[in-house]
Amino acid sequence: MVKHLVIVGKNISNIKTFYQEINRVFMQHENWKIGESLDALNDLFYGGFGEIKGKENISLIWENFEENKKALGLEMTKNFYESKLKSPEIFNTDFIKEKIEALENGNGQTYFEIIAEIIAEHSNIKLIEK
């Protein structure tokens, strides 16, 4: 049996709204929400809380996929990393600068590409682009 979940891409315009949509889809029956963290997103896909109860098969339908790919693309990703440079006491600025340079050189991953890679790492989740 496959569980079908739908990400409504029209609800997503940036990182904050991406996580709001993820929480709407996956955490609606929990009394807590995941934070804006790629590590938390990865943990969510392992299951055990929220809508994924374990290694069950998931059909993850992502509407407005191409629009979200652009919204969470190059410029937004650069802005995301640049905002981290303002807190050198928290973040490894050399690492962040390398990420920005890779993006500028055309070989860095966008936030969207990182999300897609995380989903792909979970063999029980089939991503369907709409």
C-alpha positions in Angstrom: 0.0 0.0 0.0 1.3 3.5 -0.9 0.5 6.6 1.0 -0.1 9.7 -1.2 1.0 13.1 0.1 0.8 16.3 -1.8 3.0 19.4 -1.5 1.1 22.4 -2.8 3.8 24.3 -4.5 1.7 27.5 -4.9 2.1 27.8 -1.1 5.9 28.0 -1.5 7.9 31.2 -2.4 10.9 31.0 -0.1 12.5 28.8 2.6 10.1 29.9 5.3 7.0 29.1 3.3 8.6 25.8 2.1 8.9 24.6 5.8 5.4 25.9 6.5 4.1 23.7 3.6 6.2 20.7 4.8 4.7 21.1 8.3 1.2 21.3 6.8 1.7 18.1 4.8 3.7 16.0 7.2 3.1 17.3 10.7 -0.6 18.2 10.8 -1.3 15.6 13.5 1.7 16.4 15.7 1.7 19.1 18.5 5.1 20.3 17.3 6.6 21.4 13.9 10.0 20.9 12.3 12.2 23.9 12.1 13.8 25.5 9.0 16.6 22.9 8.8 17.8 20.5 6.1 18.8 18.1 8.8 15.3 18.2 10.3 13.8 17.7 6.8 16.0 14.6 6.3 15.0 13.3 9.7 11.4 13.7 8.8 11.8 11.6 5.7 13.2 8.7 7.8 9.8 8.4 9.4 8.7 7.6 12.9 6.8 10.8 13.5 4.4 12.9 11.4 2.8 11.3 8.4 5.6 8.9 7.7 5.4 6.1 10.2 8.5 4.2 9.2 9.7 2.7 5.9 6.2 2.8 4.4 6.0 3.6 0.7 5.2 7.2 0.0 4.1 8.8 -3.2 5.1 12.5 -2.7 3.3 14.6 -5.3 4.9 18.0 -5.6 2.7 20.5 -7.5 4.2 23.6 -9.1 7.6 21.8 -9.1 9.3 23.9 -11.7 8.1 27.2 -10.2 9.4 26.1 -6.8 12.7 25.0 -8.4 13.1 28.7 -9.5 11.9 30.2 -6.2 14.4 28.1 -4.2 17.1 28.5 -6.8 20.3 30.3 -7.3 19.5 33.8 -6.0 17.5 32.6 -3.0 20.3 30.2 -2.1 23.0 32.9 -2.3 20.8 35.1 -0.1 20.4 32.2 2.4 24.2 31.7 2.6 25.0 35.5 2.7 22.6 35.9 5.7 24.7 33.3 7.5 27.8 35.3 7.0 26.3 37.9 9.3 26.6 35.5 12.3 30.2 34.3 12.2 30.0 33.3 15.8 27.4 30.6 14.8 28.4 29.6 11.3 31.7 28.5 9.7 32.2 31.5 7.4 34.9 29.8 5.3 32.6 26.9 4.5 29.7 29.4 3.7 32.0 31.4 1.4 33.0 28.2 -0.4 29.3 27.4 -0.9 28.7 30.9 -2.4 31.8 30.7 -4.6 30.6 27.3 -5.9 27.2 28.8 -6.8 28.8 31.7 -8.6 31.0 29.3 -10.5 28.0 27.3 -11.6 28.8 24.1 -9.7 27.1 24.6 -6.4 23.8 23.2 -5.3 20.8 25.4 -4.9 18.6 24.9 -1.8 16.0 23.2 -4.1 18.6 20.8 -5.4 19.6 19.9 -1.9 16.0 19.2 -1.0 15.6 17.0 -4.0 18.8 15.1 -3.1 17.5 14.5 0.4 14.2 13.1 -0.9 16.1 10.9 -3.4 18.1 9.4 -0.6 15.0 7.8 0.9 14.2 4.8 -1.3 10.7 4.5 0.1 9.7 7.9 -1.1 8.8 8.4 -4.8 8.8 12.0 -5.9 6.2 12.9 -8.5 6.8 16.2 -10.2 3.6 18.1 -11.3 
